[in-house]
Amino acid sequence: MERVSTMHRVVGFDPGLNVTGYGIVECAGQSVRLVEAGTVRSRGEAIETRLATIHAGVREVLEAFQPQAMAIEQVFAHARFPKAAILLGHARGVICLAGTQAGLPVHHYLPNRVKSALTGSGHAGKEQVQAAVQRELGLTQRPEPADAADALAVALADWHLRLRPLFCGTGMVRIRSSRA
């Protein structure tokens, strides 16, 4: 596995139709630091207008901070709320579109994988995730709003799961059995 020796900027997104969180981190070796976090709020009654607002806001973030990669949370679909998952999927789609238009590799993470990477539990609550983000980034207080904290968690999960092994050369090594 090849080691990465330069600073790498990742933007994480927590998609939402009303509020989309974003968080940008810079990673190098064993260190990671906060660059920016915030939200894109969609307004308007028609879904098309809201999606256009999300897309424009995401493109603005990508142009302003020039990340090398995007990480995005996958949709969690609850059987009792299929419409919510479909609407969230629309928001996620325009975010992925903006990333692809910007020429970024897009990495997708399940919510429980993000939580597990940061807290050790795939069922951690929002406060636990915020505390983990605070600890990882050395912040004096928990990041707010929760949508931005969740987006930072997605970016940090990308660092833990994809980038840190590349920076530090700690990728998986396969050992083959001598048995046939």
Phi and psi in degrees as GROMACS dihedral restraints (atoms count N, CA, C in turn):
[ dihedral_restraints ]
;  ai    aj    ak    al  type     phi  dphi    fc
    3     4     5     6     1   -80.2    20    10
    4     5     6     7     1   138.1    20    10
    6     7     8     9     1   -85.1    20    10
    7     8     9    10     1   147.4    20    10
    9    10    11    12     1  -104.1    20    10
   10    11    12    13     1   129.8    20    10
   12    13    14    15     1  -113.9    20    10
   13    14    15    16     1    -0.1    20    10
   15    16    17    18     1  -111.1    20    10
   16    17    18    19     1   169.2    20    10
   18    19    20    21     1   -65.9    20    10
   19    20    21    22     1   140.1    20    10
   21    22    23    24     1  -129.5    20    10
   22    23    24    25     1   126.0    20    10
   24    25    26    27     1  -103.5    20    10
   25    26    27    28     1   128.1    20    10
   27    28    29    30     1  -122.6    20    10
   28    29    30    31     1   136.8    20    10
   30    31    32    33     1  -109.3    20    10
   31    32    33    34     1   130.7    20    10
   33    34    35    36     1  -107.7    20    10
   34    35    36    37     1   146.3    20    10
   36    37    38    39     1  -128.1    20    10
   37    38    39    40     1   137.5    20    10
   39    40    41    42     1  -111.1    20    10
   40    41    42    43     1    97.3    20    10
   42    43    44    45     1   -69.8    20    10
   43    44    45    46     1   143.5    20    10
   45    46    47    48     1  -157.1    20    10
   46    47    48    49     1   148.4    20    10
   48    49    50    51     1   -76.2    20    10
   49    50    51    52     1   -32.8    20    10
   51    52    53    54     1   -90.2    20    10
   52    53    54    55     1   -46.9    20    10
   54    55    56    57     1  -135.3    20    10
   55    56    57    58     1   122.6    20    10
   57    58    59    60     1  -108.8    20    10
   58    59    60    61     1   123.5    20    10
   60    61    62    63     1   -88.4    20    10
   61    62    63    64     1   146.6    20    10
   63    64    65    66     1  -134.6    20    10
   64    65    66    67     1   150.6    20    10
   66    67    68    69     1  -149.1    20    10
   67    68    69    70     1   132.5    20    10
   69    70    71    72     1  -117.8    20    10
   70    71    72    73     1   130.9    20    10
   72    73    74    75     1  -128.0    20    10
   73    74    75    76     1   152.1    20    10
   75    76    77    78     1  -111.1    20    10
   76    77    78    79     1   133.2    20    10
   78    79    80    81     1  -121.3    20    10
   79    80    81    82     1   140.4    20    10
   81    82    83    84     1  -155.0    20    10
   82    83    84    85     1   118.3    20    10
   84    85    86    87     1    57.8    20    10
   85    86    87    88     1  -128.1    20    10
   87    88    89    90     1   -86.2    20    10
   88    89    90    91     1     1.1    20    10
   90    91    92    93     1  -111.6    20    10
   91    92    93    94     1   149.6    20    10
   93    94    95    96     1  -143.0    20    10
   94    95    96    97     1   142.1    20    10
   96    97    98    99     1  -137.5    20    10
   97    98    99   100     1   151.8    20    10
   99   100   101   102     1   -74.1    20    10
  100   101   102   103     1   134.3    20    10
  102   103   104   105     1  -104.0    20    10
  103   104   105   106     1   -51.1    20    10
  105   106   107   108     1  -166.8    20    10
  106   107   108   109     1   150.5    20    10
  108   109   110   111     1  -148.6    20    10
  109   110   111   112     1   149.5    20    10
  111   112   113   114     1  -178.3    20    10
  112   113   114   115     1  -161.0    20    10
  114   115   116   117     1  -136.3    20    10
  115   116   117   118     1   154.9    20    10
  117   118   119   120     1  -114.2    20    10
  118   119   120   121     1   119.2    20    10
  120   121   122   123     1  -105.3    20    10
  121   122   123   124     1   130.8    20    10
  123   124   125   126     1   -98.3    20    10
  124   125   126   127     1   137.8    20    10
  126   127   128   129     1  -126.3    20    10
  127   128   129   130     1   158.2    20    10
  129   130   131   132     1   116.2    20    10
  130   131   132   133     1   154.3    20    10
  132   133   134   135     1   -88.8    20    10
  133   134   135   136     1   -35.5    20    10
  135   136   137   138     1   -78.8    20    10
  136   137   138   139     1   138.9    20    10
  138   139   140   141     1   -60.1    20    10
  139   140   141   142     1   -34.1    20    10
  141   142   143   144     1   -62.0    20    10
  142   143   144   145     1   -40.2    20    10
  144   145   146   147     1   -66.1    20    10
  145   146   147   148     1   -42.0    20    10
  147   148   149   150     1   -65.1    20    10
  148   149   150   151     1   -42.6    20    10
  150   151   152   153     1   -65.7    20    10
  151   152   153   154     1   -37.8    20    10
  153   154   155   156     1   -64.0    20    10
  154   155   156   157     1   -39.0    20    10
  156   157   158   159     1   -64.4    20    10
  157   158   159   160     1   -43.8    20    10
  159   160   161   162     1   -61.9    20    10
  160   161   162   163     1   -47.8    20    10
  162   163   164   165     1   -58.5    20    10
  163   164   165   166     1   -46.9    20    10
  165   166   167   168     1   -63.9    20    10
  166   167   168   169     1   -41.2    20    10
  168   169   170   171     1   -64.9    20    10
  169   170   171   172     1   -41.7    20    10
  171   172   173   174     1   -65.4    20    10
  172   173   174   175     1   -43.3    20    10
  174   175   176   177     1   -61.0    20    10
  175   176   177   178     1   -38.7    20    10
  177   178   179   180     1   -62.4    20    10
  178   179   180   181     1   -43.0    20    10
  180   181   182   183     1   -62.4    20    10
  181   182   183   184     1   -45.6    20    10
  183   184   185   186     1   -64.0    20    10
  184   185   186   187     1   -40.7    20    10
  186   187   188   189     1   -68.4    20    10
  187   188   189   190     1   -38.9    20    10
  189   190   191   192     1   -70.7    20    10
  190   191   192   193     1   -36.5    20    10
  192   193   194   195     1  -110.9    20    10
  193   194   195   196     1    -8.5    20    10
  195   196   197   198     1    46.3    20    10
  196   197   198   199     1    57.7    20    10
  198   199   200   201     1   -70.4    20    10
  199   200   201   202     1   161.2    20    10
  201   202   203   204     1   -93.2    20    10
  202   203   204   205     1   -15.1    20    10
  204   205   206   207     1  -155.5    20    10
  205   206   207   208     1   158.1    20    10
  207   208   209   210     1  -121.5    20    10
  208   209   210   211     1   138.4    20    10
  210   211   212   213     1  -122.3    20    10
  211   212   213   214     1   136.7    20    10
  213   214   215   216     1  -138.8    20    10
  214   215   216   217     1   142.7    20    10
  216   217   218   219     1   -77.0    20    10
  217   218   219   220     1   136.2    20    10
  219   220   221   222     1   -76.2    20    10
  220   221   222   223     1   161.4    20    10
  222   223   224   225     1   -76.2    20    10
  223   224   225   226     1   130.6    20    10
  225   226   227   228     1   -96.2    20    10
  226   227   228   229     1   117.2    20    10
  228   229   230   231     1  -103.5    20    10
  229   230   231   232     1   117.8    20    10
  231   232   233   234     1   -94.1    20    10
  232   233   234   235     1   133.3    20    10
  234   235   236   237     1   -58.1    20    10
  235   236   237   238     1   -28.6    20    10
  237   238   239   240     1   -81.2    20    10
  238   239   240   241     1   -13.8    20    10
  240   241   242   243     1  -131.2    20    10
  241   242   243   244     1    60.5    20    10
  243   244   245   246     1   -65.5    20    10
  244   245   246   247     1   -33.8    20    10
  246   247   248   249     1   -63.3    20    10
  247   248   249   250     1   -39.5    20    10
  249   250   251   252     1   -62.1    20    10
  250   251   252   253     1   -40.6    20    10
  252   253   254   255     1   -66.1    20    10
  253   254   255   256     1   -38.5    20    10
  255   256   257   258     1   -65.5    20    10
  256   257   258   259     1   -45.1    20    10
  258   259   260   261     1   -64.0    20    10
  259   260   261   262     1   -41.1    20    10
  261   262   263   264     1   -64.4    20    10
  262   263   264   265     1   -35.3    20    10
  264   265   266   267     1   -62.5    20    10
  265   266   267   268     1   -34.4    20    10
  267   268   269   270     1   -62.3    20    10
  268   269   270   271     1   -47.4    20    10
  270   271   272   273     1   -62.1    20    10
  271   272   273   274     1   -44.2    20    10
  273   274   275   276     1   -61.0    20    10
  274   275   276   277     1   -38.0    20    10
  276   277   278   279     1   -62.4    20    10
  277   278   279   280     1   -44.0    20    10
  279   280   281   282     1   -71.9    20    10
  280   281   282   283     1   -27.7    20    10
  282   283   284   285     1   -68.0    20    10
  283   284   285   286     1   -46.0    20    10
  285   286   287   288     1   -62.1    20    10
  286   287   288   289     1   -39.4    20    10
  288   289   290   291     1   -59.6    20    10
  289   290   291   292     1   -46.2    20    10
  291   292   293   294     1   -61.0    20    10
  292   293   294   295     1   -40.8    20    10
  294   295   296   297     1   -63.9    20    10
  295   296   297   298     1   -43.8    20    10
  297   298   299   300     1   -65.6    20    10
  298   299   300   301     1   -40.5    20    10
  300   301   302   303     1   -62.5    20    10
  301   302   303   304     1   -30.6    20    10
  303   304   305   306     1   -83.3    20    10
  304   305   306   307     1    -1.7    20    10
  306   307   308   309     1    79.3    20    10
  307   308   309   310     1    21.9    20    10
  309   310   311   312     1   -93.2    20    10
  310   311   312   313     1   144.8    20    10
  312   313   314   315     1   -71.9    20    10
  313   314   315   316     1   137.4    20    10
  315   316   317   318     1  -112.9    20    10
  316   317   318   319     1   124.3    20    10
  318   319   320   321     1  -111.3    20    10
  319   320   321   322     1   132.3    20    10
  321   322   323   324     1  -109.4    20    10
  322   323   324   325     1   133.9    20    10
  324   325   326   327     1  -131.9    20    10
  325   326   327   328     1   133.7    20    10
  327   328   329   330     1   -68.0    20    10
  328   329   330   331     1   146.1    20    10
  330   331   332   333     1   -55.0    20    10
  331   332   333   334     1   -42.5    20    10
  333   334   335   336     1   -69.8    20    10
  334   335   336   337     1   -24.8    20    10
  336   337   338   339     1   -72.6    20    10
  337   338   339   340     1   -39.2    20    10
  339   340   341   342     1   -62.3    20    10
  340   341   342   343     1   -49.3    20    10
  342   343   344   345     1   -61.4    20    10
  343   344   345   346     1   -43.1    20    10
  345   346   347   348     1   -63.8    20    10
  346   347   348   349     1   -40.5    20    10
  348   349   350   351     1   -63.9    20    10
  349   350   351   352     1   -32.2    20    10
  351   352   353   354     1   -95.5    20    10
  352   353   354   355     1   -36.1    20    10
  354   355   356   357     1  -113.0    20    10
  355   356   357   358     1   -15.7    20    10
  357   358   359   360     1    90.2    20    10
  358   359   360   361     1    -5.9    20    10
  360   361   362   363     1  -130.6    20    10
  361   362   363   364     1   127.2    20    10
  363   364   365   366     1   -72.6    20    10
  364   365   366   367     1    -7.1    20    10
  366   367   368   369     1  -114.3    20    10
  367   368   369   370     1    22.1    20    10
  369   370   371   372     1   -63.6    20    10
  370   371   372   373     1   147.3    20    10
  372   373   374   375     1   -83.2    20    10
  373   374   375   376     1   171.9    20    10
  375   376   377   378     1   -57.3    20    10
  376   377   378   379     1   -42.0    20    10
  378   379   380   381     1   -64.2    20    10
  379   380   381   382     1   -37.9    20    10
  381   382   383   384     1   -65.5    20    10
  382   383   384   385     1   -41.0    20    10
  384   385   386   387     1   -65.1    20    10
  385   386   387   388     1   -44.1    20    10
  387   388   389   390     1   -60.8    20    10
  388   389   390   391     1   -41.8    20    10
  390   391   392   393     1   -64.6    20    10
  391   392   393   394     1   -38.2    20    10
  393   394   395   396     1   -67.0    20    10
  394   395   396   397     1   -41.1    20    10
  396   397   398   399     1   -64.0    20    10
  397   398   399   400     1   -42.7    20    10
  399   400   401   402     1   -58.2    20    10
  400   401   402   403     1   -46.7    20    10
  402   403   404   405     1   -64.6    20    10
  403   404   405   406     1   -48.2    20    10
  405   406   407   408     1   -59.9    20    10
  406   407   408   409     1   -38.1    20    10
  408   409   410   411     1   -97.7    20    10
  409   410   411   412     1     0.9    20    10
  411   412   413   414     1    64.3    20    10
  412   413   414   415     1    37.1    20    10
  414   415   416   417     1   -83.1    20    10
  415   416   417   418     1   151.5    20    10
  417   418   419   420     1   -76.6    20    10
  418   419   420   421     1   -21.8    20    10
  420   421   422   423     1  -144.4    20    10
  421   422   423   424     1   167.7    20    10
  423   424   425   426     1   -66.5    20    10
  424   425   426   427     1   139.2    20    10
  426   427   428   429     1   -69.0    20    10
  427   428   429   430     1   140.1    20    10
  429   430   431   432     1  -132.7    20    10
  430   431   432   433     1   153.4    20    10
  432   433   434   435     1   -71.6    20    10
  433   434   435   436     1   172.0    20    10
  435   436   437   438     1   -59.5    20    10
  436   437   438   439     1   -33.2    20    10
  438   439   440   441     1   -63.7    20    10
  439   440   441   442     1   -39.9    20    10
  441   442   443   444     1   -69.5    20    10
  442   443   444   445     1   -39.3    20    10
  444   445   446   447     1   -62.7    20    10
  445   446   447   448     1   -41.8    20    10
  447   448   449   450     1   -64.1    20    10
  448   449   450   451     1   -38.8    20    10
  450   451   452   453     1   -65.5    20    10
  451   452   453   454     1   -40.5    20    10
  453   454   455   456     1   -62.4    20    10
  454   455   456   457     1   -37.4    20    10
  456   457   458   459     1   -62.2    20    10
  457   458   459   460     1   -39.0    20    10
  459   460   461   462     1   -65.4    20    10
  460   461   462   463     1   -44.1    20    10
  462   463   464   465     1   -63.4    20    10
  463   464   465   466     1   -41.2    20    10
  465   466   467   468     1   -67.2    20    10
  466   467   468   469     1   -36.7    20    10
  468   469   470   471     1   -62.2    20    10
  469   470   471   472     1   -38.9    20    10
  471   472   473   474     1   -61.6    20    10
  472   473   474   475     1   -40.8    20    10
  474   475   476   477     1   -62.7    20    10
  475   476   477   478     1   -49.0    20    10
  477   478   479   480     1   -64.2    20    10
  478   479   480   481     1   -43.8    20    10
  480   481   482   483     1   -89.1    20    10
  481   482   483   484     1   -27.7    20    10
  483   484   485   486     1  -118.1    20    10
  484   485   486   487     1   -46.2    20    10
  486   487   488   489     1   -86.6    20    10
  487   488   489   490     1   -43.8    20    10
  489   490   491   492     1   -58.4    20    10
  490   491   492   493     1   -40.8    20    10
  492   493   494   495     1   -61.3    20    10
  493   494   495   496     1   -33.2    20    10
  495   496   497   498     1   -71.6    20    10
  496   497   498   499     1   -43.9    20    10
  498   499   500   501     1   -63.5    20    10
  499   500   501   502     1   -41.5    20    10
  501   502   503   504     1  -100.2    20    10
  502   503   504   505     1    -2.8    20    10
  504   505   506   507     1    67.5    20    10
  505   506   507   508     1    31.3    20    10
  507   508   509   510     1  -107.2    20    10
  508   509   510   511     1    32.0    20    10
  510   511   512   513     1   -66.9    20    10
  511   512   513   514     1   168.4    20    10
  513   514   515   516     1   -66.4    20    10
  514   515   516   517     1   138.4    20    10
  516   517   518   519     1  -116.5    20    10
  517   518   519   520     1   127.4    20    10
  519   520   521   522     1   -94.4    20    10
  520   521   522   523     1   133.9    20    10
  522   523   524   525     1  -113.1    20    10
  523   524   525   526     1   122.8    20    10
  525   526   527   528     1   -89.5    20    10
  526   527   528   529     1   141.8    20    10
  528   529   530   531     1   -72.7    20    10
  529   530   531   532     1   147.3    20    10
  531   532   533   534     1   -79.4    20    10
  532   533   534   535     1   -11.5    20    10
  534   535   536   537     1   -77.6    20    10
  535   536   537   538     1   143.0    20    10
